[in-house]
Amino acid sequence: MQSNGTNISGIDQWLEAGTFFAVDGHKLFYRDSGPSDKPVVLLIHGFPTSSWDWYKLWPLLEEHYRLIALDMLGFGFSDKPRDHTYSIHQQADIVEDLICALEIDRFHVLAHDYGDTVAQELLYRQNTGKGKGHWLSVCLLNGGLFPETHRARLIQKLLEGPLGAYISRLFGKKQFERSFTAIFGTASRPSQTELNAFWELICRQHGNQILHKLIHYMADRRKNRERWLLALRDSCVPVMLINGNADPVSGSHMVARYRELVRPNDTIVDLPEIGHYPQVETPSAVASAYHSFVQEQS
């Protein structure tokens, strides 16, 4: 990935390799690539970033799978309406709209962070026979699976508070770089080029000014705790965790809670020195562990 003036060529290439579909008058970006005769993997990104989170993992998995990833509403290249109430349930609806539009029947799910919560809602629907398509497995990277173990950063707490709109306007690139870098492992922090790319994607269509609206997922998690816990407990498909345990937000403490509340013997890959973004920090380790897991389901 190289810098091209104020643009990041890697981002431009990601955009060029994708396309858009429409939902309720909004344009949503997605990528769909890989052999059509291979197993399908649906990838769901986290907050506050986008499908570009998967850019290092993509070439490592594309040989073996058809990969589909979207930018959810309010993120990345997708539309970012200002006067909109964002919710996990709606994002799950959008994911299912894409599944139907692409006529995807059977597929695996790989999710991260905010995307984990979307996946939990979708899994609940699968478990109750109301989901779209047929899941084969789900793998979750670092995320707030349980609100009591989600150690929100100060900026997240401020965005959720009564001054959230004001904080969104004040939150600039330097503040982003400082808070974002802090959730990575000490030896696997993002490069300046990557930070520039992440920030550019957040700021598209003034997305940095709606962060206080997107942060509503934290309230959604509290409100729907039991529903989304049951989604994991009653899972109709195999569940795997790949977790960067050095993550201050959803690190080893979240994994311990998973073992306590869900199933202690599920496949769990601990990455001791890795932080909140394993797919960016150690893509080879994530790809290897994930591929082994999916092959076990075959």
C-alpha positions as CSV (number, residue, x, y, z in Angstrom):
1,M,0.0,0.0,0.0
2,Q,1.4,3.3,-1.0
3,S,0.5,6.9,-0.4
4,N,-0.6,8.9,-3.4
5,G,-0.8,12.5,-2.3
6,T,-3.8,12.9,0.0
7,N,-5.3,9.6,-1.3
8,I,-4.4,6.1,-0.2
9,S,-4.0,4.0,-3.3
10,G,-4.9,0.9,-1.4
11,I,-8.2,2.4,-0.5
12,D,-8.8,3.5,-4.1
13,Q,-8.1,-0.1,-5.3
14,W,-10.5,-1.5,-2.6
15,L,-13.2,0.8,-3.9
16,E,-12.5,0.0,-7.5
17,A,-12.7,-3.8,-6.7
18,G,-16.2,-3.4,-5.2
19,T,-19.6,-2.2,-6.1
20,F,-22.8,-0.8,-4.5
21,F,-26.3,-2.0,-3.8
22,A,-29.3,0.1,-2.6
23,V,-31.3,-0.4,0.6
24,D,-34.1,2.1,1.6
25,G,-32.6,4.8,-0.6
26,H,-29.1,4.4,0.7
27,K,-26.0,3.2,-1.2
28,L,-24.1,0.4,0.4
29,F,-20.6,-0.6,-0.7
30,Y,-19.5,-4.3,-0.8
31,R,-16.8,-6.5,-2.3
32,D,-17.4,-9.9,-3.7
33,S,-14.4,-11.9,-5.0
34,G,-12.9,-15.3,-5.2
35,P,-13.8,-18.5,-7.0
36,S,-17.6,-18.9,-7.3
37,D,-17.3,-22.7,-6.7
38,K,-15.5,-22.3,-3.4
39,P,-17.2,-22.0,0.1
40,V,-18.6,-18.5,0.8
41,V,-17.3,-16.4,3.7
42,L,-19.2,-13.3,4.8
43,L,-17.0,-10.8,6.6
44,I,-18.5,-8.2,8.9
45,H,-16.3,-5.3,10.1
46,G,-16.1,-3.3,13.3
47,F,-16.4,0.2,14.7
48,P,-15.4,2.8,13.6
49,T,-13.8,1.4,10.5
50,S,-15.0,-0.6,7.5
51,S,-14.6,-3.6,5.2
52,W,-11.1,-2.4,4.4
53,D,-10.2,-3.8,7.8
54,W,-9.9,-7.1,6.0
55,Y,-7.4,-5.9,3.3
56,K,-4.5,-7.9,4.7
57,L,-6.5,-11.1,5.2
58,W,-8.2,-10.9,1.8
59,P,-5.4,-12.3,-0.3
60,L,-4.6,-15.0,2.2
61,L,-8.2,-16.4,2.1
62,E,-9.3,-15.5,-1.5
63,E,-7.6,-18.6,-3.0
64,H,-9.8,-20.9,-0.9
65,Y,-13.0,-19.0,-0.5
66,R,-15.5,-16.6,-2.2
67,L,-15.2,-13.6,0.1
68,I,-18.0,-11.1,0.6
69,A,-17.7,-8.0,2.8
70,L,-19.7,-4.8,3.0
71,D,-19.4,-1.4,4.6
72,M,-22.4,-1.1,6.9
73,L,-24.6,2.0,6.9
74,G,-22.6,4.9,8.3
75,F,-19.2,3.3,7.6
76,G,-16.5,3.4,4.9
77,F,-17.7,4.0,1.4
78,S,-21.4,3.5,2.2
79,D,-23.8,6.3,2.8
80,K,-23.6,8.1,6.2
81,P,-27.0,9.8,6.7
82,R,-26.7,12.4,9.5
83,D,-30.3,12.5,10.7
84,H,-30.6,8.7,11.2
85,T,-31.0,6.4,14.2
86,Y,-28.4,3.7,13.8
87,S,-29.1,0.3,15.3
88,I,-27.6,-3.2,15.3
89,H,-30.9,-4.7,14.2
90,Q,-31.0,-2.5,11.1
91,Q,-27.4,-3.4,10.3
92,A,-28.3,-7.0,10.5
93,D,-31.3,-6.4,8.2
94,I,-28.9,-4.8,5.7
95,V,-26.5,-7.8,5.9
96,E,-29.5,-10.0,5.1
97,D,-30.6,-7.8,2.3
98,L,-27.1,-8.3,0.7
99,I,-27.3,-12.1,1.2
100,C,-30.7,-12.1,-0.6
101,A,-29.5,-9.8,-3.3
102,L,-26.5,-12.0,-4.1
103,E,-28.6,-15.2,-3.7
104,I,-26.2,-16.7,-1.2
105,D,-27.5,-19.9,0.3
106,R,-24.8,-21.5,2.4
107,F,-22.0,-19.5,4.0
108,H,-19.6,-19.1,6.8
109,V,-19.4,-15.9,8.9
110,L,-16.2,-14.1,10.1
111,A,-16.9,-11.0,12.2
112,H,-15.0,-8.4,14.3
113,D,-15.9,-5.9,17.1
114,Y,-19.2,-4.1,16.1
115,G,-19.5,-6.8,13.5
116,D,-19.6,-9.5,16.3
117,T,-22.7,-7.9,17.7
118,V,-24.3,-7.8,14.3
119,A,-23.4,-11.5,13.9
120,Q,-24.9,-12.3,17.3
121,E,-28.2,-10.8,16.1
122,L,-28.0,-12.7,12.9
123,L,-27.1,-15.9,14.7
124,Y,-30.2,-15.4,17.0
125,R,-32.3,-15.3,13.8
126,Q,-30.6,-18.4,12.5
127,N,-31.2,-20.3,15.7
128,T,-34.9,-19.4,15.7
129,G,-35.4,-20.3,12.0
130,K,-35.9,-16.7,10.9
131,G,-32.5,-16.0,9.3
132,K,-31.6,-15.5,5.7
133,G,-29.5,-18.2,4.1
134,H,-28.0,-21.2,5.9
135,W,-24.9,-20.6,8.2
136,L,-22.1,-23.2,8.3
137,S,-20.0,-21.7,11.0
138,V,-19.2,-18.4,12.8
139,C,-15.8,-17.0,13.8
140,L,-15.6,-13.9,16.1
141,L,-12.6,-11.7,16.5
142,N,-12.2,-9.3,19.4
143,G,-15.5,-7.8,20.3
144,G,-17.9,-6.9,23.1
145,L,-19.8,-10.1,23.2
146,F,-21.0,-9.3,26.7
147,P,-21.6,-5.7,27.8
148,E,-20.1,-6.3,31.3
149,T,-16.7,-7.2,29.8
150,H,-16.6,-4.4,27.2
151,R,-14.1,-1.9,28.6
152,A,-15.1,1.1,26.6
153,R,-12.4,3.7,25.9
154,L,-12.8,7.2,27.2
155,I,-13.7,8.5,23.7
156,Q,-16.4,5.9,23.4
157,K,-17.9,7.0,26.8
158,L,-17.8,10.6,25.8
159,L,-19.4,10.0,22.4
160,E,-22.2,8.1,24.2
161,G,-22.7,10.9,26.7
162,P,-24.9,14.0,26.5
163,L,-22.1,15.9,24.8
164,G,-21.6,13.3,22.1
165,A,-22.4,15.5,19.1
166,Y,-20.0,18.1,20.4
167,I,-17.3,15.5,20.9
168,S,-17.8,14.2,17.4
169,R,-17.1,17.6,16.0
170,L,-14.0,18.1,18.1
171,F,-12.6,14.6,17.5
172,G,-9.7,15.1,15.0
173,K,-7.0,13.0,13.4
174,K,-4.5,13.4,16.2
175,Q,-7.0,12.2,18.8
176,F,-8.0,9.3,16.6
177,E,-4.5,8.2,16.0
178,R,-3.7,8.3,19.8
179,S,-6.8,6.4,20.9
180,F,-6.8,3.9,18.0
181,T,-3.1,3.0,18.3
182,A,-3.6,2.4,22.0
183,I,-5.8,-0.7,21.4
184,F,-3.2,-2.5,19.3
185,G,-0.4,-4.7,20.6
186,T,2.8,-2.8,21.4
187,A,4.7,-4.7,18.7
188,S,2.0,-4.6,16.1
189,R,0.8,-1.1,15.9
190,P,-0.5,0.4,12.7
191,S,1.8,2.3,10.4
192,Q,1.2,6.0,9.7
193,T,0.0,5.0,6.2
194,E,-2.6,2.6,7.7
195,L,-3.7,5.3,10.2
196,N,-4.1,7.7,7.3
197,A,-6.2,5.2,5.5
198,F,-8.4,4.3,8.5
199,W,-9.0,8.0,9.2
200,E,-9.8,8.8,5.5
201,L,-12.4,6.1,5.4
202,I,-14.0,7.3,8.7
203,C,-14.1,10.9,7.3
204,R,-15.7,10.1,4.0
205,Q,-19.1,11.9,3.7
206,H,-18.2,13.6,7.0
207,G,-18.6,10.3,8.8
208,N,-16.5,11.5,11.7
209,Q,-19.4,13.8,12.6
210,I,-21.8,10.9,13.2
211,L,-19.7,8.9,15.6
212,H,-22.0,9.8,18.4
213,K,-24.8,8.2,16.5
214,L,-22.9,5.1,15.5
215,I,-21.9,4.5,19.2
216,H,-25.5,3.6,19.9
217,Y,-24.4,0.0,19.6
218,M,-23.2,0.2,23.2
219,A,-26.8,0.8,24.4
220,D,-28.0,-1.9,22.0
221,R,-25.7,-4.4,23.6
222,R,-26.9,-3.6,27.1
223,K,-30.6,-3.7,26.1
224,N,-30.2,-7.0,24.2
225,R,-27.7,-8.8,26.4
226,E,-29.8,-11.8,27.1
227,R,-30.9,-12.2,23.5
228,W,-27.4,-12.1,22.2
229,L,-26.0,-14.3,24.9
230,L,-28.6,-16.9,24.0
231,A,-27.5,-16.5,20.4
232,L,-24.1,-17.9,21.4
233,R,-25.3,-20.4,23.9
234,D,-27.9,-21.9,21.5
235,S,-25.8,-21.6,18.4
236,C,-26.9,-23.9,15.6
237,V,-23.4,-23.8,14.1
238,P,-19.8,-24.2,15.4
239,V,-18.4,-21.1,17.0
240,M,-14.8,-20.1,17.1
241,L,-13.0,-17.2,18.8
242,I,-9.7,-15.7,17.6
243,N,-8.7,-13.1,20.2
244,G,-5.9,-10.7,20.6
245,N,-5.5,-11.0,24.4
246,A,-3.5,-7.8,24.8
247,D,-6.5,-5.8,23.7
248,P,-7.6,-3.4,26.5
249,V,-11.2,-3.4,25.3
250,S,-12.0,-7.0,24.7
251,G,-8.9,-9.0,25.6
252,S,-8.3,-12.1,27.7
253,H,-11.0,-11.0,30.2
254,M,-13.7,-11.3,27.5
255,V,-12.4,-14.8,26.6
256,A,-12.6,-15.9,30.2
257,R,-16.2,-14.6,30.4
258,Y,-17.0,-16.6,27.2
259,R,-15.7,-19.8,28.7
260,E,-17.8,-19.1,31.8
261,L,-21.1,-18.1,30.1
262,V,-21.1,-20.0,26.8
263,R,-18.9,-23.1,26.3
264,P,-15.4,-23.7,27.7
265,N,-14.5,-26.2,25.0
266,D,-15.3,-24.1,21.8
267,T,-12.3,-23.5,19.5
268,I,-10.5,-20.5,20.9
269,V,-7.2,-19.2,19.5
270,D,-5.5,-16.8,22.0
271,L,-3.0,-14.4,20.5
272,P,-1.1,-13.2,23.7
273,E,0.7,-10.1,22.3
274,I,-1.9,-9.0,19.8
275,G,-4.5,-6.2,20.4
276,H,-8.0,-5.4,19.2
277,Y,-7.4,-5.8,15.4
278,P,-5.9,-9.3,14.9
279,Q,-6.7,-9.3,11.2
280,V,-4.5,-6.2,10.8
281,E,-1.9,-7.0,13.3
282,T,-1.2,-10.7,12.5
283,P,-3.1,-11.6,9.4
284,S,-1.2,-14.8,8.7
285,A,-1.9,-16.2,12.1
286,V,-5.6,-15.3,11.7
287,A,-5.8,-16.8,8.2
288,S,-4.1,-20.0,9.2
289,A,-6.3,-20.5,12.3
290,Y,-9.5,-19.6,10.5
291,H,-8.8,-21.9,7.5
292,S,-8.1,-24.8,9.8
293,F,-11.4,-24.2,11.6
294,V,-13.4,-24.1,8.4
295,Q,-11.8,-27.2,7.0
296,E,-12.8,-29.0,10.2
297,Q,-16.4,-28.2,9.3
298,S,-16.1,-29.7,5.8
